[in-house]
Amino acid sequence: MRVAPRADLPLRAMIPGRGVLQQPITVLDVSVGGVAVSRSGSFASVNVGDQLRLKLTFASFGAHEVAVEVRRADAFVIGLQFVDAPSEMTTAATRYVSELMERGAAA
Protein backbone atom coordinates (compact mmCIF):
# COMPACT_ATOMS: atom_id res chain seq x y z
CA MET A 1 0.00 0.00 0.00
CA ARG A 2 1.34 3.39 -1.00
CA VAL A 3 0.39 6.48 0.97
CA ALA A 4 1.03 10.19 0.52
CA PRO A 5 2.97 12.03 3.25
CA ARG A 6 1.03 14.73 5.07
CA ALA A 7 2.08 18.04 6.58
CA ASP A 8 1.09 16.81 10.04
CA LEU A 9 3.22 13.65 9.60
CA PRO A 10 6.05 14.71 7.28
CA LEU A 11 8.56 12.53 5.45
CA ARG A 12 11.80 14.32 4.71
CA ALA A 13 14.33 13.02 2.18
CA MET A 14 17.84 14.10 1.29
CA ILE A 15 20.91 12.69 -0.35
CA PRO A 16 23.54 12.29 2.41
CA GLY A 17 26.75 14.26 2.10
CA ARG A 18 25.42 16.96 -0.21
CA GLY A 19 25.29 19.64 2.50
CA VAL A 20 22.49 21.73 3.95
CA LEU A 21 22.03 23.96 0.89
CA GLN A 22 20.78 21.22 -1.43
CA GLN A 23 17.39 21.37 -3.09
CA PRO A 24 14.62 19.69 -1.14
CA ILE A 25 13.42 16.33 -2.45
CA THR A 26 9.66 16.19 -2.89
CA VAL A 27 8.32 12.81 -1.75
CA LEU A 28 5.09 12.01 -3.61
CA ASP A 29 4.25 8.72 -1.93
CA VAL A 30 5.77 6.07 0.31
CA SER A 31 5.38 2.37 0.96
CA VAL A 32 7.29 -0.05 3.15
CA GLY A 33 9.35 -0.99 0.07
CA GLY A 34 10.19 2.41 -1.39
CA VAL A 35 9.29 5.98 -2.25
CA ALA A 36 8.28 7.98 -5.29
CA VAL A 37 9.90 11.40 -5.66
CA SER A 38 9.52 14.28 -8.04
CA ARG A 39 11.92 14.27 -11.01
CA SER A 40 13.84 17.44 -10.25
CA GLY A 41 17.11 18.59 -8.74
CA SER A 42 19.23 15.59 -7.81
CA PHE A 43 16.83 13.29 -9.68
CA ALA A 44 16.70 15.21 -12.97
CA SER A 45 19.07 12.87 -14.77
CA VAL A 46 18.72 9.47 -13.09
CA ASN A 47 17.88 6.33 -15.07
CA VAL A 48 16.24 3.01 -14.25
CA GLY A 49 18.83 0.80 -12.55
CA ASP A 50 20.83 3.65 -10.98
CA GLN A 51 21.62 3.20 -7.29
CA LEU A 52 21.80 6.01 -4.73
CA ARG A 53 21.73 6.53 -0.99
CA LEU A 54 18.95 8.45 0.72
CA LYS A 55 18.46 9.73 4.22
CA LEU A 56 14.78 9.52 5.14
CA THR A 57 13.24 11.03 8.25
CA PHE A 58 9.89 9.38 8.99
CA ALA A 59 8.31 12.10 11.20
CA SER A 60 8.82 11.01 14.84
CA PHE A 61 9.76 7.46 13.77
CA GLY A 62 13.40 8.35 13.16
CA ALA A 63 15.96 9.13 10.47
CA HIS A 64 17.59 6.35 8.47
CA GLU A 65 20.01 6.01 5.56
CA VAL A 66 19.19 3.42 2.93
CA ALA A 67 20.39 2.35 -0.49
CA VAL A 68 17.75 2.78 -3.21
CA GLU A 69 17.48 1.64 -6.80
CA VAL A 70 15.65 3.58 -9.49
CA ARG A 71 12.82 1.29 -10.61
CA ARG A 72 10.72 3.86 -12.50
CA ALA A 73 11.78 7.02 -14.28
CA ASP A 74 9.29 9.01 -16.31
CA ALA A 75 9.02 12.71 -17.10
CA PHE A 76 7.67 13.62 -13.66
CA VAL A 77 8.16 10.76 -11.18
CA ILE A 78 11.12 8.68 -10.01
CA GLY A 79 10.22 5.42 -8.24
CA LEU A 80 12.86 4.25 -5.78
CA GLN A 81 12.98 0.78 -4.23
CA PHE A 82 14.76 0.25 -0.92
CA VAL A 83 17.72 -2.12 -1.28
CA ASP A 84 18.87 -4.20 1.71
CA ALA A 85 17.08 -1.87 4.11
CA PRO A 86 18.17 -2.25 7.73
CA SER A 87 15.49 -3.79 9.93
CA GLU A 88 15.26 -0.58 12.01
CA MET A 89 14.45 1.41 8.88
CA THR A 90 11.87 -1.14 7.73
CA THR A 91 10.23 -0.95 11.16
CA ALA A 92 10.17 2.87 11.02
CA ALA A 93 8.73 2.81 7.48
CA THR A 94 6.07 0.29 8.52
CA ARG A 95 5.04 2.36 11.53
CA TYR A 96 5.00 5.55 9.43
CA VAL A 97 2.87 4.00 6.65
CA SER A 98 0.50 2.47 9.23
CA GLU A 99 0.04 5.85 10.91
CA LEU A 100 -0.68 7.51 7.56
CA MET A 101 -3.21 4.81 6.68
CA GLU A 102 -4.97 5.35 10.01
CA ARG A 103 -5.18 9.04 9.12
CA GLY A 104 -6.65 8.24 5.70
CA ALA A 105 -3.71 9.30 3.51
CA ALA A 106 -3.97 6.72 0.70
CA ALA A 107 -2.07 7.75 -2.45
C-alpha positions in Angstrom: 0.0 0.0 0.0 1.3 3.4 -1.0 0.4 6.5 1.0 1.0 10.2 0.5 3.0 12.0 3.2 1.0 14.7 5.1 2.1 18.0 6.6 1.1 16.8 10.0 3.2 13.7 9.6 6.0 14.7 7.3 8.6 12.5 5.5 11.8 14.3 4.7 14.3 13.0 2.2 17.8 14.1 1.3 20.9 12.7 -0.4 23.5 12.3 2.4 26.8 14.3 2.1 25.4 17.0 -0.2 25.3 19.6 2.5 22.5 21.7 3.9 22.0 24.0 0.9 20.8 21.2 -1.4 17.4 21.4 -3.1 14.6 19.7 -1.1 13.4 16.3 -2.4 9.7 16.2 -2.9 8.3 12.8 -1.8 5.1 12.0 -3.6 4.3 8.7 -1.9 5.8 6.1 0.3 5.4 2.4 1.0 7.3 0.0 3.2 9.3 -1.0 0.1 10.2 2.4 -1.4 9.3 6.0 -2.3 8.3 8.0 -5.3 9.9 11.4 -5.7 9.5 14.3 -8.0 11.9 14.3 -11.0 13.8 17.4 -10.3 17.1 18.6 -8.7 19.2 15.6 -7.8 16.8 13.3 -9.7 16.7 15.2 -13.0 19.1 12.9 -14.8 18.7 9.5 -13.1 17.9 6.3 -15.1 16.2 3.0 -14.2 18.8 0.8 -12.6 20.8 3.7 -11.0 21.6 3.2 -7.3 21.8 6.0 -4.7 21.7 6.5 -1.0 18.9 8.5 0.7 18.5 9.7 4.2 14.8 9.5 5.1 13.2 11.0 8.3 9.9 9.4 9.0 8.3 12.1 11.2 8.8 11.0 14.8 9.8 7.5 13.8 13.4 8.4 13.2 16.0 9.1 10.5 17.6 6.4 8.5 20.0 6.0 5.6 19.2 3.4 2.9 20.4 2.4 -0.5 17.7 2.8 -3.2 17.5 1.6 -6.8 15.6 3.6 -9.5 12.8 1.3 -10.6 10.7 3.9 -12.5 11.8 7.0 -14.3 9.3 9.0 -16.3 9.0 12.7 -17.1 7.7 13.6 -13.7 8.2 10.8 -11.2 11.1 8.7 -10.0 10.2 5.4 -8.2 12.9 4.2 -5.8 13.0 0.8 -4.2 14.8 0.3 -0.9 17.7 -2.1 -1.3 18.9 -4.2 1.7 17.1 -1.9 4.1 18.2 -2.2 7.7 15.5 -3.8 9.9 15.3 -0.6 12.0 14.4 1.4 8.9 11.9 -1.1 7.7 10.2 -1.0 11.2 10.2 2.9 11.0 8.7 2.8 7.5 6.1 0.3 8.5 5.0 2.4 11.5 5.0 5.5 9.4 2.9 4.0 6.7 0.5 2.5 9.2 0.0 5.8 10.9 -0.7 7.5 7.6 -3.2 4.8 6.7 -5.0 5.4 10.0 -5.2 9.0 9.1 -6.6 8.2 5.7 -3.7 9.3 3.5 -4.0 6.7 0.7 -2.1 7.7 -2.5 
